[in-house]
Amino acid sequence: MLSGASLPTWLTQSSYRELILPRLATVTVPTIAQALHVSEPYAAKVRKGQHVPHPMHWQTLAGLVGLIKS
């Protein structure tokens, strides 16, 4: 698992909200759930912006939306 300290310096809560969250609309809920190893209801909340996942998940989500190579 990644800790917040091992994230790229650009990957902050602000960049999550501005760069990753809007692009999650292009990713299916099952894909998000599988990538994060979470339930589909939780993944749906992440996709809608109703829940901000733990920073350890941000890099995975950035990869899903094409911001970084995973």
N, C-alpha and C positions, 0 to 999 in steps of 0.2 A: 504494500500500500504506500501511496505517496503521502508525505506530510506537506503541510503548507510551505515549509522551508525548501522543499525540493521542486516546487513549481517554477516554471519560467518566470522571470521578473515581470513580464508584461501581463501575466495571467493573474489579474486582481479581481476583486468583486466588481469593480467598475467595468473592467473589460468583459467579465462574464455577462453582465447585464446588457452591455452595449454591442458586443460582438457575437457572443455565443447564443444567448437567449433568443434573439430575433430569428436566427437561422434554425433553431430547433423545430420550427413549424414545418420544415421540409423533411424531418426525420419521423418515422412512425413510432408510436408508443411502444410496440413490442421490441423494436430495435433499441430504443433507449433503455428499456427494462433489461434486456439481455446484456447490453454493454456494461451497465452499472451493477448488474446482479441484484436488481430490486424488483418489487412487484409492479405490475402494469398500472394499478391505481396511483402508486407513488410516481412512476415515470410520467403519467399524464399530468400530474400536478407540476412536475419539473418543466415539462414542455409548455404548459400554460403560464409559467411564471408564478404559480401559486406557492411554490416551495423552491428555495435556493438550496441545491444539494451541497453537501460538505465539499470543501475545496479539493479533497483528494479525487473527486469525480470530474473536476473542471477540465483537466487535460484530456480525459477520455471523450468528453462531450465536444471539446474543441476539435478533436480528431474526427468525430462523427459528422461535424458540419463543415469539414474541409479546411479548417484554419491551420492545422498542423498534421504532419504525417504521423499516424499511430503505429 
